[in-house]
Amino acid sequence: MDPAFLKTAVNAQMPFGKYAGRKLFYLPEPYLVWFHKQGFPKGKLGEQLALMYEIKLNGLEAVAEPLLED
């Protein structure tokens, strides 16, 4: 795992939908589970959402939270 990708993913904003403008780190787990079941979008956003899903699924929020930027 590339640490720069992790930091970028944690700080990326959701570009559409109910949670548009919210950092991916703060997306609710049920929303990420829904994406997991439906299929993540293609490209970088899909990879970032999949990473956030894995972080939340495995209880690793405490590891990723220090990477948040204001």
mmJSON file of the N, C-alpha and C atoms, coordinates in Angstrom:
{"data_MODEL":{"atom_site":{
"group_PDB":["ATOM","ATOM","ATOM","ATOM","ATOM","ATOM","ATOM","ATOM","ATOM","ATOM","ATOM","ATOM","ATOM","ATOM","ATOM","ATOM","ATOM","ATOM","ATOM","ATOM","ATOM","ATOM","ATOM","ATOM","ATOM","ATOM","ATOM","ATOM","ATOM","ATOM","ATOM","ATOM","ATOM","ATOM","ATOM","ATOM","ATOM","ATOM","ATOM","ATOM","ATOM","ATOM","ATOM","ATOM","ATOM","ATOM","ATOM","ATOM","ATOM","ATOM","ATOM","ATOM","ATOM","ATOM","ATOM","ATOM","ATOM","ATOM","ATOM","ATOM","ATOM","ATOM","ATOM","ATOM","ATOM","ATOM","ATOM","ATOM","ATOM","ATOM","ATOM","ATOM","ATOM","ATOM","ATOM","ATOM","ATOM","ATOM","ATOM","ATOM","ATOM","ATOM","ATOM","ATOM","ATOM","ATOM","ATOM","ATOM","ATOM","ATOM","ATOM","ATOM","ATOM","ATOM","ATOM","ATOM","ATOM","ATOM","ATOM","ATOM","ATOM","ATOM","ATOM","ATOM","ATOM","ATOM","ATOM","ATOM","ATOM","ATOM","ATOM","ATOM","ATOM","ATOM","ATOM","ATOM","ATOM","ATOM","ATOM","ATOM","ATOM","ATOM","ATOM","ATOM","ATOM","ATOM","ATOM","ATOM","ATOM","ATOM","ATOM","ATOM","ATOM","ATOM","ATOM","ATOM","ATOM","ATOM","ATOM","ATOM","ATOM","ATOM","ATOM","ATOM","ATOM","ATOM","ATOM","ATOM","ATOM","ATOM","ATOM","ATOM","ATOM","ATOM","ATOM","ATOM","ATOM","ATOM","ATOM","ATOM","ATOM","ATOM","ATOM","ATOM","ATOM","ATOM","ATOM","ATOM","ATOM","ATOM","ATOM","ATOM","ATOM","ATOM","ATOM","ATOM","ATOM","ATOM","ATOM","ATOM","ATOM","ATOM","ATOM","ATOM","ATOM","ATOM","ATOM","ATOM","ATOM","ATOM","ATOM","ATOM","ATOM","ATOM","ATOM","ATOM","ATOM","ATOM","ATOM","ATOM","ATOM","ATOM","ATOM","ATOM","ATOM","ATOM","ATOM","ATOM","ATOM","ATOM"],
"id":[1,2,3,4,5,6,7,8,9,10,11,12,13,14,15,16,17,18,19,20,21,22,23,24,25,26,27,28,29,30,31,32,33,34,35,36,37,38,39,40,41,42,43,44,45,46,47,48,49,50,51,52,53,54,55,56,57,58,59,60,61,62,63,64,65,66,67,68,69,70,71,72,73,74,75,76,77,78,79,80,81,82,83,84,85,86,87,88,89,90,91,92,93,94,95,96,97,98,99,100,101,102,103,104,105,106,107,108,109,110,111,112,113,114,115,116,117,118,119,120,121,122,123,124,125,126,127,128,129,130,131,132,133,134,135,136,137,138,139,140,141,142,143,144,145,146,147,148,149,150,151,152,153,154,155,156,157,158,159,160,161,162,163,164,165,166,167,168,169,170,171,172,173,174,175,176,177,178,179,180,181,182,183,184,185,186,187,188,189,190,191,192,193,194,195,196,197,198,199,200,201,202,203,204,205,206,207,208,209,210],
"type_symbol":["N","C","C","N","C","C","N","C","C","N","C","C","N","C","C","N","C","C","N","C","C","N","C","C","N","C","C","N","C","C","N","C","C","N","C","C","N","C","C","N","C","C","N","C","C","N","C","C","N","C","C","N","C","C","N","C","C","N","C","C","N","C","C","N","C","C","N","C","C","N","C","C","N","C","C","N","C","C","N","C","C","N","C","C","N","C","C","N","C","C","N","C","C","N","C","C","N","C","C","N","C","C","N","C","C","N","C","C","N","C","C","N","C","C","N","C","C","N","C","C","N","C","C","N","C","C","N","C","C","N","C","C","N","C","C","N","C","C","N","C","C","N","C","C","N","C","C","N","C","C","N","C","C","N","C","C","N","C","C","N","C","C","N","C","C","N","C","C","N","C","C","N","C","C","N","C","C","N","C","C","N","C","C","N","C","C","N","C","C","N","C","C","N","C","C","N","C","C","N","C","C","N","C","C","N","C","C","N","C","C"],
"label_atom_id":["N","CA","C","N","CA","C","N","CA","C","N","CA","C","N","CA","C","N","CA","C","N","CA","C","N","CA","C","N","CA","C","N","CA","C","N","CA","C","N","CA","C","N","CA","C","N","CA","C","N","CA","C","N","CA","C","N","CA","C","N","CA","C","N","CA","C","N","CA","C","N","CA","C","N","CA","C","N","CA","C","N","CA","C","N","CA","C","N","CA","C","N","CA","C","N","CA","C","N","CA","C","N","CA","C","N","CA","C","N","CA","C","N","CA","C","N","CA","C","N","CA","C","N","CA","C","N","CA","C","N","CA","C","N","CA","C","N","CA","C","N","CA","C","N","CA","C","N","CA","C","N","CA","C","N","CA","C","N","CA","C","N","CA","C","N","CA","C","N","CA","C","N","CA","C","N","CA","C","N","CA","C","N","CA","C","N","CA","C","N","CA","C","N","CA","C","N","CA","C","N","CA","C","N","CA","C","N","CA","C","N","CA","C","N","CA","C","N","CA","C","N","CA","C","N","CA","C","N","CA","C","N","CA","C","N","CA","C","N","CA","C","N","CA","C"],
"label_alt_id":[null,null,null,null,null,null,null,null,null,null,null,null,null,null,null,null,null,null,null,null,null,null,null,null,null,null,null,null,null,null,null,null,null,null,null,null,null,null,null,null,null,null,null,null,null,null,null,null,null,null,null,null,null,null,null,null,null,null,null,null,null,null,null,null,null,null,null,null,null,null,null,null,null,null,null,null,null,null,null,null,null,null,null,null,null,null,null,null,null,null,null,null,null,null,null,null,null,null,null,null,null,null,null,null,null,null,null,null,null,null,null,null,null,null,null,null,null,null,null,null,null,null,null,null,null,null,null,null,null,null,null,null,null,null,null,null,null,null,null,null,null,null,null,null,null,null,null,null,null,null,null,null,null,null,null,null,null,null,null,null,null,null,null,null,null,null,null,null,null,null,null,null,null,null,null,null,null,null,null,null,null,null,null,null,null,null,null,null,null,null,null,null,null,null,null,null,null,null,null,null,null,null,null,null,null,null,null,null,null,null],
"label_comp_id":["MET","MET","MET","ASP","ASP","ASP","PRO","PRO","PRO","ALA","ALA","ALA","PHE","PHE","PHE","LEU","LEU","LEU","LYS","LYS","LYS","THR","THR","THR","ALA","ALA","ALA","VAL","VAL","VAL","ASN","ASN","ASN","ALA","ALA","ALA","GLN","GLN","GLN","MET","MET","MET","PRO","PRO","PRO","PHE","PHE","PHE","GLY","GLY","GLY","LYS","LYS","LYS","TYR","TYR","TYR","ALA","ALA","ALA","GLY","GLY","GLY","ARG","ARG","ARG","LYS","LYS","LYS","LEU","LEU","LEU","PHE","PHE","PHE","TYR","TYR","TYR","LEU","LEU","LEU","PRO","PRO","PRO","GLU","GLU","GLU","PRO","PRO","PRO","TYR","TYR","TYR","LEU","LEU","LEU","VAL","VAL","VAL","TRP","TRP","TRP","PHE","PHE","PHE","HIS","HIS","HIS","LYS","LYS","LYS","GLN","GLN","GLN","GLY","GLY","GLY","PHE","PHE","PHE","PRO","PRO","PRO","LYS","LYS","LYS","GLY","GLY","GLY","LYS","LYS","LYS","LEU","LEU","LEU","GLY","GLY","GLY","GLU","GLU","GLU","GLN","GLN","GLN","LEU","LEU","LEU","ALA","ALA","ALA","LEU","LEU","LEU","MET","MET","MET","TYR","TYR","TYR","GLU","GLU","GLU","ILE","ILE","ILE","LYS","LYS","LYS","LEU","LEU","LEU","ASN","ASN","ASN","GLY","GLY","GLY","LEU","LEU","LEU","GLU","GLU","GLU","ALA","ALA","ALA","VAL","VAL","VAL","ALA","ALA","ALA","GLU","GLU","GLU","PRO","PRO","PRO","LEU","LEU","LEU","LEU","LEU","LEU","GLU","GLU","GLU","ASP","ASP","ASP"],
"label_asym_id":["A","A","A","A","A","A","A","A","A","A","A","A","A","A","A","A","A","A","A","A","A","A","A","A","A","A","A","A","A","A","A","A","A","A","A","A","A","A","A","A","A","A","A","A","A","A","A","A","A","A","A","A","A","A","A","A","A","A","A","A","A","A","A","A","A","A","A","A","A","A","A","A","A","A","A","A","A","A","A","A","A","A","A","A","A","A","A","A","A","A","A","A","A","A","A","A","A","A","A","A","A","A","A","A","A","A","A","A","A","A","A","A","A","A","A","A","A","A","A","A","A","A","A","A","A","A","A","A","A","A","A","A","A","A","A","A","A","A","A","A","A","A","A","A","A","A","A","A","A","A","A","A","A","A","A","A","A","A","A","A","A","A","A","A","A","A","A","A","A","A","A","A","A","A","A","A","A","A","A","A","A","A","A","A","A","A","A","A","A","A","A","A","A","A","A","A","A","A","A","A","A","A","A","A","A","A","A","A","A","A"],
"label_entity_id":["1","1","1","1","1","1","1","1","1","1","1","1","1","1","1","1","1","1","1","1","1","1","1","1","1","1","1","1","1","1","1","1","1","1","1","1","1","1","1","1","1","1","1","1","1","1","1","1","1","1","1","1","1","1","1","1","1","1","1","1","1","1","1","1","1","1","1","1","1","1","1","1","1","1","1","1","1","1","1","1","1","1","1","1","1","1","1","1","1","1","1","1","1","1","1","1","1","1","1","1","1","1","1","1","1","1","1","1","1","1","1","1","1","1","1","1","1","1","1","1","1","1","1","1","1","1","1","1","1","1","1","1","1","1","1","1","1","1","1","1","1","1","1","1","1","1","1","1","1","1","1","1","1","1","1","1","1","1","1","1","1","1","1","1","1","1","1","1","1","1","1","1","1","1","1","1","1","1","1","1","1","1","1","1","1","1","1","1","1","1","1","1","1","1","1","1","1","1","1","1","1","1","1","1","1","1","1","1","1","1"],
"label_seq_id":[1,1,1,2,2,2,3,3,3,4,4,4,5,5,5,6,6,6,7,7,7,8,8,8,9,9,9,10,10,10,11,11,11,12,12,12,13,13,13,14,14,14,15,15,15,16,16,16,17,17,17,18,18,18,19,19,19,20,20,20,21,21,21,22,22,22,23,23,23,24,24,24,25,25,25,26,26,26,27,27,27,28,28,28,29,29,29,30,30,30,31,31,31,32,32,32,33,33,33,34,34,34,35,35,35,36,36,36,37,37,37,38,38,38,39,39,39,40,40,40,41,41,41,42,42,42,43,43,43,44,44,44,45,45,45,46,46,46,47,47,47,48,48,48,49,49,49,50,50,50,51,51,51,52,52,52,53,53,53,54,54,54,55,55,55,56,56,56,57,57,57,58,58,58,59,59,59,60,60,60,61,61,61,62,62,62,63,63,63,64,64,64,65,65,65,66,66,66,67,67,67,68,68,68,69,69,69,70,70,70],
"pdbx_PDB_ins_code":[null,null,null,null,null,null,null,null,null,null,null,null,null,null,null,null,null,null,null,null,null,null,null,null,null,null,null,null,null,null,null,null,null,null,null,null,null,null,null,null,null,null,null,null,null,null,null,null,null,null,null,null,null,null,null,null,null,null,null,null,null,null,null,null,null,null,null,null,null,null,null,null,null,null,null,null,null,null,null,null,null,null,null,null,null,null,null,null,null,null,null,null,null,null,null,null,null,null,null,null,null,null,null,null,null,null,null,null,null,null,null,null,null,null,null,null,null,null,null,null,null,null,null,null,null,null,null,null,null,null,null,null,null,null,null,null,null,null,null,null,null,null,null,null,null,null,null,null,null,null,null,null,null,null,null,null,null,null,null,null,null,null,null,null,null,null,null,null,null,null,null,null,null,null,null,null,null,null,null,null,null,null,null,null,null,null,null,null,null,null,null,null,null,null,null,null,null,null,null,null,null,null,null,null,null,null,null,null,null,null],
"Cartn_x":[0.843,0.0,0.876,0.577,1.289,0.757,1.598,1.133,0.538,1.067,0.535,-0.887,-1.143,-2.489,-3.459,-3.018,-3.863,-4.224,-3.242,-3.49,-4.43,-4.226,-5.09,-6.517,-6.66,-7.988,-8.73,-8.049,-8.67,-9.196,-8.497,-8.854,-9.687,-9.877,-10.681,-12.136,-12.812,-14.217,-15.105,-16.236,-17.221,-17.781,-17.681,-18.074,-19.569,-20.334,-21.744,-22.586,-23.884,-24.81,-25.128,-25.753,-26.215,-25.087,-23.904,-22.763,-21.761,-22.211,-21.335,-20.676,-19.361,-18.606,-18.031,-18.452,-17.944,-16.668,-15.698,-14.469,-14.816,-14.12,-14.387,-14.221,-13.298,-13.07,-14.339,-15.157,-16.355,-17.614,-17.495,-18.668,-19.113,-20.421,-20.898,-20.626,-20.334,-20.015,-21.133,-22.419,-23.467,-23.445,-23.057,-22.947,-21.826,-20.709,-19.589,-19.937,-20.703,-21.154,-22.057,-22.934,-23.811,-22.979,-21.97,-21.093,-20.399,-19.962,-19.284,-20.205,-21.476,-22.439,-22.798,-22.941,-23.348,-22.182,-21.011,-19.818,-19.31,-18.047,-17.439,-17.294,-17.336,-17.121,-15.737,-15.606,-14.305,-13.346,-12.076,-11.057,-10.63,-9.999,-9.39,-10.424,-11.596,-12.619,-13.037,-13.217,-13.584,-12.526,-11.274,-10.172,-10.162,-10.408,-10.432,-11.606,-12.777,-13.939,-13.72,-13.106,-12.808,-11.84,-10.874,-9.929,-10.648,-11.532,-12.293,-13.177,-13.741,-14.539,-13.692,-12.506,-11.617,-11.186,-10.906,-10.509,-11.629,-12.855,-13.992,-14.331,-14.308,-14.633,-13.696,-12.434,-11.426,-11.13,-11.917,-11.749,-10.435,-9.958,-8.659,-8.762,-9.91,-10.085,-9.022,-8.618,-7.614,-6.256,-5.989,-4.729,-4.777,-5.936,-6.065,-6.395,-7.051,-7.497,-6.38,-5.187,-4.119,-3.713,-4.106,-3.764,-4.725,-5.801,-6.777,-6.167,-6.507,-6.074,-7.291,-7.062,-8.189,-8.839],
"Cartn_y":[-1.185,0.0,1.232,2.113,3.375,4.365,4.83,5.782,7.061,7.511,8.719,8.473,7.282,6.944,6.894,6.34,6.272,7.674,8.548,9.92,10.64,10.454,11.075,10.54,9.241,8.63,9.114,9.19,9.625,11.054,11.883,13.301,13.641,12.687,12.936,13.178,13.97,14.257,13.464,13.048,12.348,13.344,13.039,14.023,14.043,13.061,13.005,12.32,12.385,11.653,12.343,11.579,12.06,12.663,12.119,12.559,13.399,14.035,14.882,15.942,16.098,17.089,16.568,15.392,14.819,14.03,14.133,13.347,11.853,11.097,9.664,8.989,9.485,8.909,8.955,9.977,10.176,9.554,8.846,8.175,7.067,6.919,5.868,4.469,3.563,2.199,1.566,1.73,1.119,1.611,2.854,3.405,2.688,2.465,1.76,0.297,-0.308,-1.696,-1.775,-0.775,-0.737,-0.693,0.169,0.242,-1.096,-1.73,-3.026,-4.049,-4.031,-4.981,-4.629,-3.331,-2.877,-2.806,-2.623,-2.444,-1.019,-0.881,0.435,1.06,2.399,3.043,2.689,2.802,2.537,3.692,3.398,4.43,4.702,5.861,6.241,6.316,6.912,7.018,5.64,4.711,3.354,2.701,2.924,2.373,3.003,4.307,5.0,4.529,4.377,3.893,2.467,1.632,0.255,0.251,1.152,1.261,1.693,2.686,3.142,2.019,1.224,0.062,-0.901,-1.215,-2.146,-1.575,-0.282,0.355,0.236,0.56,0.514,-0.926,-1.823,-3.223,-3.843,-3.457,-4.039,-3.201,-2.153,-1.33,-0.583,-0.096,0.569,2.094,2.643,4.091,4.826,4.26,4.908,5.01,4.112,4.146,5.233,5.396,6.339,7.757,7.903,9.227,10.265,9.914,10.925,11.519,10.896,11.394,12.474,12.698,13.72,15.105,15.892,17.282,18.169,19.373,20.301,20.71],
"Cartn_z":[0.0,0.0,0.0,-0.898,-1.033,0.004,0.935,1.96,1.372,0.245,-0.389,-0.9,-1.435,-1.9,-0.73,0.379,1.575,2.052,2.125,2.576,1.618,0.327,-0.67,-0.548,-0.37,-0.264,0.981,2.084,3.337,3.208,2.459,2.339,1.104,0.208,-0.995,-0.613,-1.424,-1.175,-2.13,-1.61,-2.43,-3.44,-4.733,-5.739,-6.093,-5.635,-6.037,-4.962,-5.15,-4.294,-2.985,-2.118,-0.815,0.017,-0.116,0.694,-0.095,-1.157,-1.97,-1.098,-1.255,-0.499,0.807,1.241,2.49,2.197,3.101,2.923,2.957,2.125,2.05,3.406,4.212,5.531,6.388,6.184,7.002,6.403,5.295,4.741,5.694,5.895,6.795,6.229,7.117,6.694,5.861,6.219,5.376,3.922,3.724,2.367,1.608,2.269,1.637,1.394,2.297,2.103,0.872,0.709,-0.459,-1.744,-1.762,-2.93,-3.169,-2.092,-2.217,-2.885,-2.501,-3.08,-4.523,-4.815,-6.142,-7.131,-6.579,-7.41,-7.285,-6.959,-6.84,-8.223,-8.298,-9.593,-10.145,-11.433,-12.057,-11.781,-11.821,-11.696,-10.264,-10.11,-8.839,-7.709,-7.979,-6.944,-6.449,-7.349,-6.966,-6.09,-6.424,-5.624,-4.233,-4.18,-2.882,-2.024,-2.63,-1.887,-1.392,-2.219,-1.808,-0.625,-0.647,0.463,1.745,1.635,2.809,3.343,2.444,2.849,3.676,3.195,3.911,5.266,5.31,6.57,7.593,7.181,8.109,8.473,7.502,7.738,8.775,8.73,9.607,10.847,11.065,12.27,12.322,11.186,11.12,11.067,11.459,11.414,12.224,13.361,14.22,13.519,12.605,11.853,10.782,10.138,9.033,9.492,10.617,11.071,11.195,11.665,11.76,10.404,9.325,7.988,7.492,8.22,7.825,7.861,6.866,6.8,7.014,7.484,7.697,6.423],
"occupancy":[1.0,1.0,1.0,1.0,1.0,1.0,1.0,1.0,1.0,1.0,1.0,1.0,1.0,1.0,1.0,1.0,1.0,1.0,1.0,1.0,1.0,1.0,1.0,1.0,1.0,1.0,1.0,1.0,1.0,1.0,1.0,1.0,1.0,1.0,1.0,1.0,1.0,1.0,1.0,1.0,1.0,1.0,1.0,1.0,1.0,1.0,1.0,1.0,1.0,1.0,1.0,1.0,1.0,1.0,1.0,1.0,1.0,1.0,1.0,1.0,1.0,1.0,1.0,1.0,1.0,1.0,1.0,1.0,1.0,1.0,1.0,1.0,1.0,1.0,1.0,1.0,1.0,1.0,1.0,1.0,1.0,1.0,1.0,1.0,1.0,1.0,1.0,1.0,1.0,1.0,1.0,1.0,1.0,1.0,1.0,1.0,1.0,1.0,1.0,1.0,1.0,1.0,1.0,1.0,1.0,1.0,1.0,1.0,1.0,1.0,1.0,1.0,1.0,1.0,1.0,1.0,1.0,1.0,1.0,1.0,1.0,1.0,1.0,1.0,1.0,1.0,1.0,1.0,1.0,1.0,1.0,1.0,1.0,1.0,1.0,1.0,1.0,1.0,1.0,1.0,1.0,1.0,1.0,1.0,1.0,1.0,1.0,1.0,1.0,1.0,1.0,1.0,1.0,1.0,1.0,1.0,1.0,1.0,1.0,1.0,1.0,1.0,1.0,1.0,1.0,1.0,1.0,1.0,1.0,1.0,1.0,1.0,1.0,1.0,1.0,1.0,1.0,1.0,1.0,1.0,1.0,1.0,1.0,1.0,1.0,1.0,1.0,1.0,1.0,1.0,1.0,1.0,1.0,1.0,1.0,1.0,1.0,1.0,1.0,1.0,1.0,1.0,1.0,1.0,1.0,1.0,1.0,1.0,1.0,1.0],
"B_iso_or_equiv":[0.0,0.0,0.0,0.0,0.0,0.0,0.0,0.0,0.0,0.0,0.0,0.0,0.0,0.0,0.0,0.0,0.0,0.0,0.0,0.0,0.0,0.0,0.0,0.0,0.0,0.0,0.0,0.0,0.0,0.0,0.0,0.0,0.0,0.0,0.0,0.0,0.0,0.0,0.0,0.0,0.0,0.0,0.0,0.0,0.0,0.0,0.0,0.0,0.0,0.0,0.0,0.0,0.0,0.0,0.0,0.0,0.0,0.0,0.0,0.0,0.0,0.0,0.0,0.0,0.0,0.0,0.0,0.0,0.0,0.0,0.0,0.0,0.0,0.0,0.0,0.0,0.0,0.0,0.0,0.0,0.0,0.0,0.0,0.0,0.0,0.0,0.0,0.0,0.0,0.0,0.0,0.0,0.0,0.0,0.0,0.0,0.0,0.0,0.0,0.0,0.0,0.0,0.0,0.0,0.0,0.0,0.0,0.0,0.0,0.0,0.0,0.0,0.0,0.0,0.0,0.0,0.0,0.0,0.0,0.0,0.0,0.0,0.0,0.0,0.0,0.0,0.0,0.0,0.0,0.0,0.0,0.0,0.0,0.0,0.0,0.0,0.0,0.0,0.0,0.0,0.0,0.0,0.0,0.0,0.0,0.0,0.0,0.0,0.0,0.0,0.0,0.0,0.0,0.0,0.0,0.0,0.0,0.0,0.0,0.0,0.0,0.0,0.0,0.0,0.0,0.0,0.0,0.0,0.0,0.0,0.0,0.0,0.0,0.0,0.0,0.0,0.0,0.0,0.0,0.0,0.0,0.0,0.0,0.0,0.0,0.0,0.0,0.0,0.0,0.0,0.0,0.0,0.0,0.0,0.0,0.0,0.0,0.0,0.0,0.0,0.0,0.0,0.0,0.0,0.0,0.0,0.0,0.0,0.0,0.0],
"pdbx_formal_charge":[null,null,null,null,null,null,null,null,null,null,null,null,null,null,null,null,null,null,null,null,null,null,null,null,null,null,null,null,null,null,null,null,null,null,null,null,null,null,null,null,null,null,null,null,null,null,null,null,null,null,null,null,null,null,null,null,null,null,null,null,null,null,null,null,null,null,null,null,null,null,null,null,null,null,null,null,null,null,null,null,null,null,null,null,null,null,null,null,null,null,null,null,null,null,null,null,null,null,null,null,null,null,null,null,null,null,null,null,null,null,null,null,null,null,null,null,null,null,null,null,null,null,null,null,null,null,null,null,null,null,null,null,null,null,null,null,null,null,null,null,null,null,null,null,null,null,null,null,null,null,null,null,null,null,null,null,null,null,null,null,null,null,null,null,null,null,null,null,null,null,null,null,null,null,null,null,null,null,null,null,null,null,null,null,null,null,null,null,null,null,null,null,null,null,null,null,null,null,null,null,null,null,null,null,null,null,null,null,null,null],
"auth_seq_id":[1,1,1,2,2,2,3,3,3,4,4,4,5,5,5,6,6,6,7,7,7,8,8,8,9,9,9,10,10,10,11,11,11,12,12,12,13,13,13,14,14,14,15,15,15,16,16,16,17,17,17,18,18,18,19,19,19,20,20,20,21,21,21,22,22,22,23,23,23,24,24,24,25,25,25,26,26,26,27,27,27,28,28,28,29,29,29,30,30,30,31,31,31,32,32,32,33,33,33,34,34,34,35,35,35,36,36,36,37,37,37,38,38,38,39,39,39,40,40,40,41,41,41,42,42,42,43,43,43,44,44,44,45,45,45,46,46,46,47,47,47,48,48,48,49,49,49,50,50,50,51,51,51,52,52,52,53,53,53,54,54,54,55,55,55,56,56,56,57,57,57,58,58,58,59,59,59,60,60,60,61,61,61,62,62,62,63,63,63,64,64,64,65,65,65,66,66,66,67,67,67,68,68,68,69,69,69,70,70,70],
"auth_comp_id":["MET","MET","MET","ASP","ASP","ASP","PRO","PRO","PRO","ALA","ALA","ALA","PHE","PHE","PHE","LEU","LEU","LEU","LYS","LYS","LYS","THR","THR","THR","ALA","ALA","ALA","VAL","VAL","VAL","ASN","ASN","ASN","ALA","ALA","ALA","GLN","GLN","GLN","MET","MET","MET","PRO","PRO","PRO","PHE","PHE","PHE","GLY","GLY","GLY","LYS","LYS","LYS","TYR","TYR","TYR","ALA","ALA","ALA","GLY","GLY","GLY","ARG","ARG","ARG","LYS","LYS","LYS","LEU","LEU","LEU","PHE","PHE","PHE","TYR","TYR","TYR","LEU","LEU","LEU","PRO","PRO","PRO","GLU","GLU","GLU","PRO","PRO","PRO","TYR","TYR","TYR","LEU","LEU","LEU","VAL","VAL","VAL","TRP","TRP","TRP","PHE","PHE","PHE","HIS","HIS","HIS","LYS","LYS","LYS","GLN","GLN","GLN","GLY","GLY","GLY","PHE","PHE","PHE","PRO","PRO","PRO","LYS","LYS","LYS","GLY","GLY","GLY","LYS","LYS","LYS","LEU","LEU","LEU","GLY","GLY","GLY","GLU","GLU","GLU","GLN","GLN","GLN","LEU","LEU","LEU","ALA","ALA","ALA","LEU","LEU","LEU","MET","MET","MET","TYR","TYR","TYR","GLU","GLU","GLU","ILE","ILE","ILE","LYS","LYS","LYS","LEU","LEU","LEU","ASN","ASN","ASN","GLY","GLY","GLY","LEU","LEU","LEU","GLU","GLU","GLU","ALA","ALA","ALA","VAL","VAL","VAL","ALA","ALA","ALA","GLU","GLU","GLU","PRO","PRO","PRO","LEU","LEU","LEU","LEU","LEU","LEU","GLU","GLU","GLU","ASP","ASP","ASP"],
"auth_asym_id":["A","A","A","A","A","A","A","A","A","A","A","A","A","A","A","A","A","A","A","A","A","A","A","A","A","A","A","A","A","A","A","A","A","A","A","A","A","A","A","A","A","A","A","A","A","A","A","A","A","A","A","A","A","A","A","A","A","A","A","A","A","A","A","A","A","A","A","A","A","A","A","A","A","A","A","A","A","A","A","A","A","A","A","A","A","A","A","A","A","A","A","A","A","A","A","A","A","A","A","A","A","A","A","A","A","A","A","A","A","A","A","A","A","A","A","A","A","A","A","A","A","A","A","A","A","A","A","A","A","A","A","A","A","A","A","A","A","A","A","A","A","A","A","A","A","A","A","A","A","A","A","A","A","A","A","A","A","A","A","A","A","A","A","A","A","A","A","A","A","A","A","A","A","A","A","A","A","A","A","A","A","A","A","A","A","A","A","A","A","A","A","A","A","A","A","A","A","A","A","A","A","A","A","A","A","A","A","A","A","A"],
"auth_atom_id":["N","CA","C","N","CA","C","N","CA","C","N","CA","C","N","CA","C","N","CA","C","N","CA","C","N","CA","C","N","CA","C","N","CA","C","N","CA","C","N","CA","C","N","CA","C","N","CA","C","N","CA","C","N","CA","C","N","CA","C","N","CA","C","N","CA","C","N","CA","C","N","CA","C","N","CA","C","N","CA","C","N","CA","C","N","CA","C","N","CA","C","N","CA","C","N","CA","C","N","CA","C","N","CA","C","N","CA","C","N","CA","C","N","CA","C","N","CA","C","N","CA","C","N","CA","C","N","CA","C","N","CA","C","N","CA","C","N","CA","C","N","CA","C","N","CA","C","N","CA","C","N","CA","C","N","CA","C","N","CA","C","N","CA","C","N","CA","C","N","CA","C","N","CA","C","N","CA","C","N","CA","C","N","CA","C","N","CA","C","N","CA","C","N","CA","C","N","CA","C","N","CA","C","N","CA","C","N","CA","C","N","CA","C","N","CA","C","N","CA","C","N","CA","C","N","CA","C","N","CA","C","N","CA","C","N","CA","C","N","CA","C","N","CA","C"],
"pdbx_PDB_model_num":[1,1,1,1,1,1,1,1,1,1,1,1,1,1,1,1,1,1,1,1,1,1,1,1,1,1,1,1,1,1,1,1,1,1,1,1,1,1,1,1,1,1,1,1,1,1,1,1,1,1,1,1,1,1,1,1,1,1,1,1,1,1,1,1,1,1,1,1,1,1,1,1,1,1,1,1,1,1,1,1,1,1,1,1,1,1,1,1,1,1,1,1,1,1,1,1,1,1,1,1,1,1,1,1,1,1,1,1,1,1,1,1,1,1,1,1,1,1,1,1,1,1,1,1,1,1,1,1,1,1,1,1,1,1,1,1,1,1,1,1,1,1,1,1,1,1,1,1,1,1,1,1,1,1,1,1,1,1,1,1,1,1,1,1,1,1,1,1,1,1,1,1,1,1,1,1,1,1,1,1,1,1,1,1,1,1,1,1,1,1,1,1,1,1,1,1,1,1,1,1,1,1,1,1,1,1,1,1,1,1]
}}}
